[in-house]
Amino acid sequence: MQSRLHDLIALADEPSSEKRRELLRGVTDLFFAGDVHDPVQMGLFDDVMSQLAGEMEEAVKVELAERLSHAPAPPRGLNRALALDSIAVAQPILRGSSSLSEEDLLEVARTRGQDHLRAISQRASVPSAVSDAIVQRGDDDTLGVLLRNEGAVLSREAHEAVVDRAAANPALHEAVIDRHSLPVDLLNEMYFMVEAKLRDRIMEKNADMDPATLEAALNAGRKRVAAQDGALPFDHAQAEHEFHAIKAKGGVSPQALAGMLRAKKTTLFLVALADMADIDFHTARKILERRELDALAVVCRAADFDRALFLTFALLILDPSDDVMGKAKVYGELYGALPRDAALRTIRFWRLRRQSGDGAAA
């Protein structure tokens, strides 16, 4: 083979582009004809094939890349050069070559465009550092491709960045929710972003979760507490003072909650609901301001309020134009179909900010 390789190298002075294409194919065929090449031979193949490939038009390089993408040990320099070439050339290498190192992939991920990032995102396995680089540089289309690849390893920080990105782009919601490796606390953070059918999937996943996984997820989630949930209402301190005074006189009944809402004492109602459901004020306010009836059902079910009280809240929270009375049966069925243990599992994630705040205060 050594003499044959040198014979082919001797043809390199041939000026004809057609002859040089034939030369490249001849050297490539010779490379694949041998089972194992020693370091000297591999160096010769790399030098000659790299030089010839650099002179070829794209179609020839695409053909070469297709062949090399399946090679267990292709010439390293050539493989890297093809991976950095146009996307037509790079795609088969980026998707299929098992010989690209993590450093090779990082170089492409940090320097090339979205098509290259999407090709890397479709590899059978994507190392964590490479996935992190794609999350940092990729657009939302690229991120969707990466998320749908369970062979892509994402760090905790990358998953958090993905959830933050999804908050601004509903097109990412399903890909995020369906990702098996998404930390469970982040899955539940998605609850307030997504539509009803995806909320149902979150609840189903919570119901299937074992206690050890749940506790681990809660511990991880306590580290991700928003730095600022939004300014408190001007009357928050007064409402807290009033609520504590009511508690000191004998406590607040669920029915008293409805009275607060009916009297339009919104901040007092939220302070009381947060206390009785053991969630933080900001989560309670989010549910009320967005008129999140299914989330309200979870809170009321976890607090063991009866269906009539839940429907009273719904009547008071929703706008009359929403035909609340006409939908009362639907809301009642929604509440009745929600198992309390499922509500309790889900609401544990909504308590993270409250628990983290308590811990910080301690």
Stockholm file with secondary structure:
# STOCKHOLM 1.0

chainA/1-362         MQSRLHDLIALADEPSSEKRRELLRGVTDLFFAGDVHDPVQMGLFDDVMSQLAGEMEEAVKVELAERLSHAPAPPRGLNRALALDSIAVAQPILRGSSSLSEEDLLEVARTRGQDHLRAISQRASVPSAVSDAIVQRGDDDTLGVLLRNEGAVLSREAHEAVVDRAAANPALHEAVIDRHSLPVDLLNEMYFMVEAKLRDRIMEKNADMDPATLEAALNAGRKRVAAQDGALPFDHAQAEHEFHAIKAKGGVSPQALAGMLRAKKTTLFLVALADMADIDFHTARKILERRELDALAVVCRAADFDRALFLTFALLILDPSDDVMGKAKVYGELYGALPRDAALRTIRFWRLRRQSGDGAAA
#=GR chainA/1-362 SS CHHHHHHHHHGGGCCCHHHHHHHHHHHHHHHHHCSCCCHHHHHHHHHHHHHHHHHSCHHHHHHHHHHHTTCSSCCHHHHHHHHTSCHHHHHHHHHHCTTCCHHHHHHHHHHSCHHHHHHHHTSSCBCHHHHHHHHHHCCHHHHHHHHTCTTBCCCHHHHHHHHHHHTTCGGGHHHHHHCTTSCHHHHHHGGGTSCHHHHHHHHHHHHTCCHHHHHHHHHHHTTCCCSCCCCCCTTHHHHHHHHHHHHHTTCCCHHHHHHHHHTTCHHHHHHHHHHHHTCCHHHHHHHHHTTCHHHHHHHHHHTTCCHHHHHHHHHHHSCGGGCTTTTHHHHHHHHHTSCHHHHHHHHHHHTHHHHHHHHHHC
#=GC SS_cons         CHHHHHHHHHGGGCCCHHHHHHHHHHHHHHHHHCSCCCHHHHHHHHHHHHHHHHHSCHHHHHHHHHHHTTCSSCCHHHHHHHHTSCHHHHHHHHHHCTTCCHHHHHHHHHHSCHHHHHHHHTSSCBCHHHHHHHHHHCCHHHHHHHHTCTTBCCCHHHHHHHHHHHTTCGGGHHHHHHCTTSCHHHHHHGGGTSCHHHHHHHHHHHHTCCHHHHHHHHHHHTTCCCSCCCCCCTTHHHHHHHHHHHHHTTCCCHHHHHHHHHTTCHHHHHHHHHHHHTCCHHHHHHHHHTTCHHHHHHHHHHTTCCHHHHHHHHHHHSCGGGCTTTTHHHHHHHHHTSCHHHHHHHHHHHTHHHHHHHHHHC
//
